[in-house]
Amino acid sequence: MADALISPAVGGAMWAATGVVVAYSSRRVRTDLDESKIPLMGVAGAFVFAAQMLNFAIPGTGSSGHLGGALLLAILLGPEAAFLVMASVLAVQALFFADGGLLALGCNIFNLGFFPAFVAYPLVYRRIVGTGPELRTGRVFTGAVLAAVVGLQLGALAVVLETTVSGVTDLPFSTFLLLMQPVHLAIGVVEGLVTAAVVLFVYRAEPELLERTAARRSLRGLRLGPLVVAFAVAAVAAGVGLSRLASTRPDGLEWSIVGAESAAAPGAAASSGQSAALVGALIVAAAIVLAGVVLHRRAARRRARAAG
């Protein structure tokens, strides 16, 4: 969302709601975090940042969509860590690339982070896929697609409600809703398929990672190095190489605002998009790793004081 869509009252309220979830997630992560998880959080955040730069065309609509990434992060890291990583990704976008705006940042973090991580992941994905050590391909794809659709539908509905309550736009509620929900249904299906493919890749590379994350157990002793390298390479590839293929059509929100008659918006130069994706991914990774180190050291000091 952009700042122009919401009022200060709605923006402030969503900042407060997001702050509550950030505080809760920080406490949980500080308690559960081990140092082996920090690099994975950093490169996963960088991968999500770069993947969000890759808009894909939605046939028959004139619009495009991009991955949210919070569901994937929740599966890999747990819901609390996923929410914090998403907050970092969106904060970097707003602060360094003027994407979304500061007033709307609370809305964007809540809409893109809370619903997938705290609603869709535990109530849809985990119910379908289960918590056992073995994953079935069919269940992973079904669970990921349905969870992604639910998360994005709730997020899209929240955008419509926040915009309507703000009273800044004259777009009628029913019109906006009927445009937003179907286009984000299509985006959700694509995100679910991509999420399932990445989850199955991780499962084959280090099967115990997903089981431990679901059970909130430490990742110590796992061979995470190859996964960290793989996500780092994927982030660079998405930011530098695949950005050339990104659609220049307006995204689902922009298309919903301007209507089906909106012409495809001209995109920025490819080199500019590549630089932004790569620099942003590096900033996200560094910020998340730094925050993880700080949280881990604070938790270690508290445990040492309690033991002494």
Residue pairs with C-beta under 8 A, 6 or more apart in sequence:
1 100
1 101
1 104
1 107
1 108
1 111
1 159
1 162
1 163
1 253
2 100
2 101
2 104
3 11
3 100
3 101
3 102
3 103
3 104
4 101
4 168
5 104
5 162
5 163
5 166
5 168
5 169
6 14
6 103
6 104
6 107
6 162
6 163
6 166
6 168
7 165
7 166
7 167
7 168
8 103
9 166
10 107
10 162
10 165
10 166
11 103
11 104
11 106
11 107
12 106
13 106
14 106
14 107
14 110
14 162
15 105
15 106
16 106
17 106
17 110
18 87
18 105
18 106
18 109
18 110
18 114
19 106
21 83
21 110
21 113
21 114
21 118
22 83
22 84
22 87
22 109
24 80
25 79
25 80
25 81
25 83
25 84
26 80
26 84
26 295
28 80
29 80
29 81
29 84
29 295
30 295
30 298
30 299
31 299
32 78
32 80
32 216
32 218
33 81
33 292
33 295
33 296
33 299
34 218
34 219
34 220
34 296
35 292
35 293
35 296
36 218
36 219
36 220
36 221
36 222
36 224
37 77
37 81
37 219
37 292
38 288
38 289
38 292
38 293
38 296
39 224
39 228
39 289
40 76
40 77
40 219
40 224
40 227
40 228
40 231
41 77
41 81
41 85
41 288
41 289
41 292
42 284
42 285
42 286
42 288
42 289
42 292
43 228
43 231
43 232
43 235
43 285
44 72
44 73
44 76
44 77
44 85
44 231
45 73
45 85
45 88
45 89
45 284
45 285
45 287
45 288
46 231
46 232
46 235
46 281
46 282
46 284
46 285
47 69
47 231
47 232
47 234
47 235
47 238
47 281
48 67
48 69
48 72
48 73
48 85
48 86
48 89
48 284
49 89
49 92
49 93
49 235
49 277
49 280
49 281
49 284
50 234
50 235
50 236
50 238
50 239
50 277
50 278
50 280
50 281
51 66
51 67
51 69
51 194
51 235
51 238
52 66
52 67
52 68
52 69
52 89
52 93
53 66
53 238
53 239
53 243
53 246
53 273
53 276
53 277
53 280
54 66
54 67
54 238
54 242
54 243
54 245
54 246
55 64
55 65
55 66
55 246
55 247
55 248
55 249
55 251
56 64
56 65
56 66
56 190
56 246
56 247
57 63
57 64
57 247
57 249
58 64
58 65
58 183
58 186
58 187
58 249
58 252
61 183
61 186
61 255
61 260
62 249
62 250
62 255
62 260
62 262
62 263
62 264
63 183
63 249
63 250
63 251
63 252
63 254
63 255
63 256
64 247
64 248
64 249
64 250
64 251
64 252
64 255
65 183
65 184
65 186
65 187
65 190
65 191
65 251
65 252
66 187
66 251
67 190
67 191
67 194
68 112
68 116
68 148
68 151
68 152
68 155
68 191
69 86
69 89
70 82
70 83
70 86
70 112
70 113
70 115
70 116
70 117
70 151
71 116
71 117
71 120
71 121
71 125
71 144
71 147
71 148
71 151
71 191
71 192
71 195
72 194
72 195
72 198
72 199
73 81
73 82
73 85
73 86
73 117
74 82
74 116
74 117
74 121
74 125
75 121
75 125
75 144
75 195
75 199
75 210
75 213
76 82
76 199
76 202
76 209
76 210
76 213
77 85
77 213
78 213
78 216
79 117
79 118
79 121
79 122
80 117
82 113
82 116
82 117
82 121
83 109
83 113
83 114
83 117
83 118
84 288
84 291
85 288
86 109
86 112
86 113
86 117
87 109
87 113
88 284
88 287
88 288
88 291
89 284
90 100
90 105
90 108
90 109
90 112
90 113
91 105
91 109
92 280
92 283
92 284
92 287
93 99
93 100
93 280
94 100
94 101
94 102
94 104
94 105
94 108
95 102
96 279
96 280
96 283
97 276
97 280
100 108
107 158
107 159
107 162
110 158
111 155
111 158
111 159
111 162
112 155
115 150
115 151
115 152
115 154
115 155
115 158
116 147
116 148
116 151
116 152
116 155
119 150
119 151
119 154
120 147
120 148
120 150
120 151
120 154
121 147
121 151
123 150
124 143
124 146
124 147
124 150
125 143
125 144
125 146
125 147
126 143
126 214
127 143
128 139
128 142
128 143
128 146
128 147
129 135
129 136
129 139
129 140
129 143
130 139
131 211
131 214
131 215
132 211
133 207
133 208
133 211
135 199
135 200
135 203
135 207
135 210
137 200
140 196
140 199
140 200
140 203
141 192
141 193
141 196
143 196
144 192
144 193
144 195
144 196
144 199
145 188
145 189
145 192
145 193
145 196
146 192
147 192
147 195
148 188
148 189
148 191
148 192
148 195
149 185
149 188
149 189
149 192
150 188
151 188
152 184
152 185
152 187
152 188
152 191
153 181
153 184
153 185
153 188
155 184
156 180
156 181
156 184
156 252
157 177
157 180
157 181
159 180
159 253
160 173
160 176
160 177
160 180
163 169
163 171
163 176
164 173
164 176
169 176
169 257
171 257
176 256
176 257
179 255
179 256
179 259
179 260
180 252
180 253
180 256
183 252
183 255
183 256
184 252
187 252
199 210
201 230
202 209
202 210
202 227
203 209
203 210
205 226
205 227
205 230
206 222
206 223
206 224
206 226
206 227
208 222
209 219
209 222
209 224
209 227
212 218
212 219
212 222
213 219
232 285
235 281
235 285
236 278
236 281
238 277
239 274
239 277
239 278
239 280
239 281
240 274
240 277
240 278
243 270
243 273
243 274
243 277
244 270
244 274
246 267
246 273
247 267
248 264
248 265
248 266
248 267
249 255
249 264
249 265
250 258
250 262
250 264
250 265
254 262
254 265
255 262
267 273
